[in-house]
Amino acid sequence: MDPTQISHLALDIGGTLVKLVYFSANGDYNEESRSNGCSVVKGRLCFAKFETRKIDDCLEFIRFNILQHSGVQHSNGAVHDDYLSVKATGGGAFKFADLFKEKLGILFDKEDEMHSLVGGVNFLLKTVPREAFTYLDGQKEFVEIDHNDLYPYLLVNIGSGVSMIKVDGDGKYERISGTSLGGGTFLGLGKLLTKCKSFDELLELSHHGNNRVIDMLVGDIYGGTDYSKIGLSSTAIASSFGKAISDGKELEDYQPEDVARSLLRMISNNIGQIAYLNALRFGLKRIFFGGFFIRGLEYTMDTISVAVHFWSRGEAKAMFLRHEGFLGALGAFTSYETHSQNDSKPHHHTAQRAILNCSGDDNLRHINDSETIEYSISLV
């Protein structure tokens, strides 16, 4: 195998972001061996993301960073009519199919979106150590996952909108609820209310804001005191953006960072509350939150955690995932079953339980802390 080969590209194309996962067998991580009739190729899973509105940037990245390494294979291991077949999921797998075929010669082998999300989470929880963690009051704690006691759990995937999925096992799941107030709402309203043009810019702006300037708190209504009879502290939000009613100010009178902070708090609280109510409805104790809305942002995670903690009276915990934004792409990736040109046997994937840091890939855009997943592909 070419030491610089990249293969098994998978995409999750959503309404806001395009997420990529691909296998790289280059660098020090490449090692090929024969054992029990199997050829084991070691490498790593790499990650990249792009805004869907900048789909051309994604196309160029694939052209120059992936296709040039000639490792992306047709699903049966061969090129067919000069086109390459690539796993893809999300609504964009339909919307942009013709564009990828025309510009890159790529045909999408489409995977169901919900099935890919669940498959991605199950892969992470069963394979990658220290993947799940809680975050509350500034404290991050990794959660040990008992693979024999994983199910059932609630998956809350926060993309442009929010889907809440009850997972009962491998391939066993049901979408039980959701909300249209998600990452798309945050970015859409954020662009209208501030001058931010991107999701990351809006998140960074919110980091410097103070939501109490705009949000009406319980203390604002009760003269600075708690409403202890029903368990509400004076700092609890009574009405998001509520102070704008009586302040007599126009939008330009508010700082954009305060607006962004209030907006982030409103959406995060709403998602956390709805998630817990659905977990309560089905008797679920584990709630995993994923999707690029979170982005590892401490304030977002803390807000969601506080909401779950408050409404459950401490009985349930919000849990987060290190590779939160790539669930669908990972699920699509693990669905590969390649065949060699001269053999009809499937090529099975075997993941190694380790996390490695990227070593100086300045041209690749990776997830938080430049993490990749050490991975091997067993060719049976």
Backbone torsions as a table, in degrees:
resi	resn	phi	psi	omega
1	MET	NA	134.9	177.6
2	ASP	-57.0	125.9	-176.8
3	PRO	-63.0	-14.0	178.2
4	THR	-104.8	12.0	-172.6
5	GLN	-71.6	138.1	173.0
6	ILE	-118.8	136.9	-176.5
7	SER	-146.5	174.7	172.5
8	HIS	55.5	53.2	175.1
9	LEU	-70.2	136.6	174.8
10	ALA	-135.4	141.7	-177.5
11	LEU	-126.1	146.2	169.4
12	ASP	-123.8	107.9	-174.2
13	ILE	-105.7	104.7	-179.3
14	GLY	-98.9	-174.8	-179.3
15	GLY	-72.4	-24.0	-177.7
16	THR	-111.2	-40.4	-174.0
17	LEU	-133.0	152.1	170.1
18	VAL	-107.9	126.4	179.6
19	LYS	-113.9	135.2	-178.8
20	LEU	-120.1	140.4	169.6
21	VAL	-131.4	136.1	178.5
22	TYR	-151.4	155.9	-178.2
23	PHE	-95.0	128.3	178.4
24	SER	-119.1	124.4	-179.7
25	ALA	-105.8	24.6	-175.5
26	ASN	-94.8	177.3	175.5
27	GLY	68.8	-157.2	-176.7
28	ASP	-71.6	-9.7	-174.9
29	TYR	-89.0	-3.4	-176.4
30	ASN	-87.9	123.9	177.6
31	GLU	-153.6	125.8	-177.7
32	GLU	-115.2	132.6	-177.7
33	SER	-146.9	162.9	178.0
34	ARG	-113.2	129.0	179.3
35	SER	-150.4	122.9	179.3
36	ASN	54.7	37.9	177.9
37	GLY	79.3	5.3	-178.2
38	CYS	-110.1	142.3	172.2
39	SER	-99.9	118.5	-176.3
40	VAL	-105.6	117.3	178.5
41	VAL	-105.2	119.5	-178.1
42	LYS	-98.1	147.9	179.6
43	GLY	-173.8	-138.2	-177.4
44	ARG	-154.3	152.3	171.7
45	LEU	-89.2	130.0	179.9
46	CYS	-114.8	157.0	-172.3
47	PHE	-131.7	146.5	174.2
48	ALA	-151.7	155.3	179.5
49	LYS	-143.0	152.6	178.8
50	PHE	-146.0	152.7	173.1
51	GLU	-71.6	136.1	-177.7
52	THR	-61.1	-33.1	179.6
53	ARG	-67.7	-15.7	176.7
54	LYS	-111.2	48.4	-175.0
55	ILE	-59.8	-28.2	179.5
56	ASP	-63.8	-33.3	176.6
57	ASP	-64.0	-39.5	177.9
58	CYS	-63.7	-44.0	179.4
59	LEU	-60.1	-42.9	-179.9
60	GLU	-67.1	-38.4	178.0
61	PHE	-61.3	-45.6	179.4
62	ILE	-64.6	-41.4	-178.1
63	ARG	-61.9	-47.2	-171.1
64	PHE	-93.5	-24.3	-176.9
65	ASN	-105.6	-14.7	-176.6
66	ILE	-123.7	-56.3	-175.6
67	LEU	-63.9	-31.7	179.6
68	GLN	-64.9	-21.5	178.8
69	HIS	-87.4	-0.9	171.5
70	SER	50.4	35.4	179.7
71	GLY	-106.4	-11.3	179.7
72	VAL	-70.9	124.0	-172.5
73	GLN	-112.1	154.9	168.8
74	HIS	-65.9	155.2	-174.0
75	SER	-61.4	-18.8	175.6
76	ASN	-106.1	17.9	173.9
77	GLY	87.3	1.8	-176.0
78	ALA	-134.8	155.0	174.3
79	VAL	-76.5	136.5	-178.1
80	HIS	-122.1	115.6	178.8
81	ASP	53.9	37.9	176.8
82	ASP	67.1	12.2	175.7
83	TYR	-109.4	151.9	177.3
84	LEU	-110.2	134.0	179.3
85	SER	-95.4	128.6	-175.5
86	VAL	-130.5	138.2	177.1
87	LYS	-67.8	134.3	179.5
88	ALA	-147.5	147.7	178.1
89	THR	-142.2	174.7	-176.4
90	GLY	89.0	164.7	-178.5
91	GLY	-60.8	-30.7	-179.8
92	GLY	-68.8	-17.7	176.3
93	ALA	-63.5	-25.5	175.3
94	PHE	-92.0	-45.5	-174.5
95	LYS	-63.8	-39.1	-173.5
96	PHE	-107.9	13.3	-177.4
97	ALA	-57.9	-46.0	-178.5
98	ASP	-66.7	-36.1	-179.7
99	LEU	-64.0	-45.3	-179.6
100	PHE	-67.4	-34.5	178.2
101	LYS	-67.4	-42.9	-176.8
102	GLU	-72.3	-44.5	-173.3
103	LYS	-83.3	-35.1	-173.2
104	LEU	-120.3	-7.0	-176.2
105	GLY	69.6	30.9	-178.5
106	ILE	-107.3	130.6	172.7
107	LEU	-103.1	133.0	179.4
108	PHE	-84.0	124.4	168.5
109	ASP	-94.0	96.9	-166.6
110	LYS	-76.8	135.6	175.5
111	GLU	-115.4	143.9	179.4
112	ASP	-59.6	136.3	-173.6
113	GLU	-64.5	-49.6	-179.2
114	MET	-64.9	-40.9	179.3
115	HIS	-62.1	-38.8	179.1
116	SER	-68.5	-41.3	178.3
117	LEU	-58.3	-49.4	-179.0
118	VAL	-64.7	-42.7	178.7
119	GLY	-61.3	-38.3	178.3
120	GLY	-65.4	-43.4	179.7
121	VAL	-66.2	-45.9	179.9
122	ASN	-60.5	-40.0	176.9
123	PHE	-59.5	-47.8	-178.4
124	LEU	-64.5	-46.3	-175.7
125	LEU	-68.2	-29.6	-179.0
126	LYS	-91.2	-17.8	-169.1
127	THR	-115.4	-41.7	-171.0
128	VAL	-99.4	120.5	179.5
129	PRO	-70.2	151.8	178.7
130	ARG	52.9	39.9	178.7
131	GLU	-84.2	-43.0	-176.1
132	ALA	-96.7	144.1	179.1
133	PHE	-153.4	160.3	172.4
134	THR	-106.0	156.3	177.3
135	TYR	-143.9	112.0	-177.7
136	LEU	-149.4	132.5	179.6
137	ASP	55.0	39.6	176.6
138	GLY	78.1	4.5	-177.5
139	GLN	-109.5	122.4	177.3
140	LYS	-101.7	124.7	-179.6
141	GLU	-131.1	125.5	178.0
142	PHE	-75.0	146.6	-176.0
143	VAL	-111.4	126.1	174.8
144	GLU	-76.6	127.1	-177.4
145	ILE	-100.6	120.8	174.4
146	ASP	-84.3	110.2	-175.8
147	HIS	-63.5	-22.4	179.3
148	ASN	-85.5	-7.0	-178.9
149	ASP	-136.0	40.7	-177.4
150	LEU	-82.3	-40.3	-174.2
151	TYR	-97.9	153.9	-5.9
152	PRO	-83.4	160.9	173.8
153	TYR	-147.5	164.5	177.8
154	LEU	-104.9	125.7	174.0
155	LEU	-102.6	122.1	177.4
156	VAL	-110.3	103.5	-177.6
157	ASN	-99.5	115.3	-174.7
158	ILE	-102.7	96.5	174.4
159	GLY	-108.1	-136.0	174.3
160	SER	-60.8	-42.5	168.1
161	GLY	-116.3	-171.6	-175.7
162	VAL	-125.4	129.0	173.3
163	SER	-113.3	138.7	177.5
164	MET	-118.4	118.3	-169.5
165	ILE	-122.0	125.8	174.6
166	LYS	-87.3	119.5	-176.1
167	VAL	-108.1	122.9	-177.9
168	ASP	-110.0	-5.0	-179.9
169	GLY	164.8	-175.9	176.7
170	ASP	-64.0	117.1	-179.9
171	GLY	74.0	6.3	180.0
172	LYS	-115.0	107.2	-176.1
173	TYR	-158.3	163.8	178.7
174	GLU	-149.5	128.8	174.1
175	ARG	-77.2	113.3	-172.8
176	ILE	-101.2	-17.3	-179.2
177	SER	-170.2	-174.2	178.5
178	GLY	173.5	-180.0	176.0
179	THR	-151.6	147.0	178.6
180	SER	-81.6	-4.9	179.8
181	LEU	-92.9	92.2	-176.5
182	GLY	-136.6	-147.2	-177.8
183	GLY	-64.1	-34.5	177.1
184	GLY	-65.1	-36.5	176.9
185	THR	-64.4	-44.9	179.7
186	PHE	-59.8	-48.0	-178.4
187	LEU	-71.3	-41.6	-178.3
188	GLY	-63.3	-51.9	178.1
189	LEU	-66.7	-36.6	179.4
190	GLY	-61.2	-40.0	178.8
191	LYS	-68.0	-34.5	179.5
192	LEU	-73.0	-33.7	-173.3
193	LEU	-95.8	-20.3	177.6
194	THR	-127.6	-175.6	178.3
195	LYS	-98.9	11.8	-178.7
196	CYS	-68.7	142.8	-178.9
197	LYS	-111.3	-14.6	-176.9
198	SER	-133.9	162.3	-179.7
199	PHE	-63.1	-47.4	-178.0
200	ASP	-63.7	-37.9	178.6
201	GLU	-64.6	-40.2	179.8
202	LEU	-67.8	-40.9	177.1
203	LEU	-63.0	-43.3	179.1
204	GLU	-62.9	-39.1	178.2
205	LEU	-63.4	-43.0	-178.7
206	SER	-62.9	-27.8	-179.1
207	HIS	-61.8	-25.5	-176.2
208	HIS	-101.7	4.7	-174.8
209	GLY	-96.1	172.8	177.3
210	ASN	-130.9	106.0	-175.7
211	ASN	-68.2	-20.1	-176.4
212	ARG	-69.1	-15.4	176.9
213	VAL	-68.4	-28.7	-174.6
214	ILE	-115.2	-34.8	-178.9
215	ASP	-76.2	139.5	174.4
216	MET	-85.9	120.2	-178.4
217	LEU	-96.1	163.6	176.8
218	VAL	-57.7	-39.8	179.8
219	GLY	-64.4	-27.7	177.2
220	ASP	-67.5	-28.3	-178.8
221	ILE	-88.2	-36.3	-174.1
222	TYR	-106.4	33.6	173.5
223	GLY	62.7	34.3	176.2
224	GLY	86.1	1.9	-178.2
225	THR	-104.4	165.3	175.2
226	ASP	-74.0	160.1	166.7
227	TYR	-106.4	72.6	-169.5
228	SER	-66.0	-24.6	-177.8
229	LYS	-60.6	-32.5	179.1
230	ILE	-113.4	13.8	172.7
231	GLY	78.5	27.2	179.4
232	LEU	-107.3	125.6	177.3
233	SER	-80.2	163.9	-178.9
234	SER	-65.7	-21.5	-178.2
235	THR	-92.3	-2.8	177.9
236	ALA	-68.1	144.0	-179.7
237	ILE	-78.3	120.6	176.9
238	ALA	-87.3	-34.7	-178.6
239	SER	-153.5	114.2	176.2
240	SER	-63.2	131.3	-177.9
241	PHE	64.9	13.5	-173.8
242	GLY	-64.4	-30.5	-178.6
243	LYS	-67.8	-20.8	-179.7
244	ALA	-66.6	-15.9	179.8
245	ILE	-67.2	-43.1	-171.3
246	SER	-112.0	-3.1	-176.8
247	ASP	-71.3	-22.3	-177.8
248	GLY	70.2	24.6	-178.6
249	LYS	-107.4	156.9	171.5
250	GLU	-97.4	169.2	-177.2
251	LEU	-55.5	-41.7	-177.3
252	GLU	-67.7	-13.2	178.1
253	ASP	-80.2	-14.9	179.2
254	TYR	-96.6	148.9	175.3
255	GLN	-74.8	133.8	-178.2
256	PRO	-60.2	-31.7	178.6
257	GLU	-67.0	-32.5	176.9
258	ASP	-70.3	-39.0	177.1
259	VAL	-62.7	-46.0	-179.7
260	ALA	-62.5	-40.1	-179.6
261	ARG	-65.3	-44.0	179.7
262	SER	-63.7	-41.1	-179.9
263	LEU	-64.4	-43.8	178.6
264	LEU	-63.1	-41.7	-179.7
265	ARG	-65.2	-41.9	-178.8
266	MET	-61.3	-49.1	-176.4
267	ILE	-70.1	-41.3	179.8
268	SER	-63.3	-43.9	178.0
269	ASN	-60.9	-44.0	-178.4
270	ASN	-61.8	-44.9	179.9
271	ILE	-64.4	-44.4	179.8
272	GLY	-60.9	-42.3	-179.9
273	GLN	-66.3	-48.2	-179.6
274	ILE	-62.9	-38.0	179.4
275	ALA	-62.0	-46.9	-179.4
276	TYR	-64.5	-41.7	-179.6
277	LEU	-60.8	-35.5	176.4
278	ASN	-73.5	-36.7	175.4
279	ALA	-63.1	-41.0	178.3
280	LEU	-63.5	-40.2	-179.6
281	ARG	-58.5	-37.1	-177.2
282	PHE	-107.5	8.4	177.6
283	GLY	67.4	36.2	-177.4
284	LEU	-98.8	130.3	-179.7
285	LYS	-95.0	-26.2	-178.3
286	ARG	-99.5	127.8	177.6
287	ILE	-128.2	113.3	178.0
288	PHE	-102.5	130.4	178.5
289	PHE	-107.7	133.2	178.7
290	GLY	-142.0	175.3	-179.5
291	GLY	110.3	153.3	-173.1
292	PHE	-74.5	-3.5	173.5
293	PHE	-60.3	-34.2	-174.8
294	ILE	-76.0	-49.5	176.2
295	ARG	56.9	22.8	-178.8
296	GLY	68.7	13.7	-177.8
297	LEU	-75.0	122.3	-173.9
298	GLU	-60.0	-41.6	-177.3
299	TYR	-63.8	-41.0	179.1
300	THR	-64.3	-47.9	180.0
301	MET	-62.4	-41.2	-179.2
302	ASP	-65.6	-39.9	178.9
303	THR	-62.9	-46.5	178.1
304	ILE	-62.4	-43.1	-179.1
305	SER	-63.5	-42.6	178.8
306	VAL	-62.7	-40.6	179.3
307	ALA	-62.7	-46.1	179.2
308	VAL	-64.6	-42.9	-179.9
309	HIS	-63.3	-42.4	-177.6
310	PHE	-66.0	-50.9	-174.9
311	TRP	-71.9	-25.9	178.8
312	SER	-93.0	-0.7	-175.3
313	ARG	54.1	39.4	175.3
314	GLY	83.5	1.7	-176.5
315	GLU	-83.4	-20.5	-179.7
316	ALA	-123.6	153.2	178.7
317	LYS	-126.5	140.8	172.2
318	ALA	-81.7	134.2	177.9
319	MET	-121.7	144.6	-176.2
320	PHE	-120.8	166.6	-174.9
321	LEU	-124.2	138.0	-178.0
322	ARG	-63.6	-35.5	-179.4
323	HIS	-104.3	41.0	-169.8
324	GLU	-53.7	-35.6	-172.0
325	GLY	-85.9	-4.7	-172.8
326	PHE	-117.7	25.6	-175.0
327	LEU	-62.5	-49.9	-178.7
328	GLY	-64.5	-42.3	179.3
329	ALA	-65.1	-38.4	177.2
330	LEU	-65.8	-40.7	177.8
331	GLY	-63.0	-40.5	176.9
332	ALA	-65.8	-39.5	179.3
333	PHE	-60.9	-45.7	-176.4
334	THR	-71.7	-8.0	178.4
335	SER	-83.7	-5.3	179.1
336	TYR	-62.4	132.5	168.4
337	GLU	-135.3	90.1	-174.7
338	THR	-86.0	158.3	175.7
339	HIS	-127.2	142.3	176.3
340	SER	-75.3	165.0	-177.4
341	GLN	-67.1	-27.7	-175.4
342	ASN	-111.8	9.8	-174.7
343	ASP	-145.4	134.2	-178.6
344	SER	-88.9	-1.0	-179.6
345	LYS	-72.6	141.5	179.2
346	PRO	-71.6	151.8	174.4
347	HIS	-96.4	111.4	-176.1
348	HIS	-91.5	149.6	178.5
349	HIS	-100.3	136.3	174.6
350	THR	-125.7	120.5	-176.7
351	ALA	-93.4	139.7	175.8
352	GLN	-92.1	140.6	-175.3
353	ARG	-86.6	81.9	178.8
354	ALA	-159.1	154.8	175.0
355	ILE	-118.4	133.6	177.0
356	LEU	-122.5	153.3	173.5
357	ASN	-90.9	146.9	175.6
358	CYS	-66.5	149.6	-178.3
359	SER	-115.5	81.8	169.8
360	GLY	73.7	32.4	175.7
361	ASP	-85.2	78.0	-173.5
362	ASP	-65.0	-23.0	-176.4
363	ASN	-90.6	-5.5	-178.3
364	LEU	-105.6	140.7	-179.1
365	ARG	-102.7	107.1	-174.3
366	HIS	-105.5	175.8	-178.9
367	ILE	-73.2	-172.2	-176.7
368	ASN	-49.4	135.3	176.5
369	ASP	61.6	20.7	177.8
370	SER	55.3	38.4	-178.8
371	GLU	-80.0	146.5	167.5
372	THR	-130.5	170.1	178.1
373	ILE	-110.9	123.1	173.6
374	GLU	-64.3	136.6	-169.5
375	TYR	-150.9	151.7	173.0
376	SER	-136.2	149.2	178.2
377	ILE	-114.9	119.7	177.8
378	SER	-92.5	119.0	-179.7
379	LEU	-97.4	104.3	-173.5
380	VAL	-83.4	NA	NA
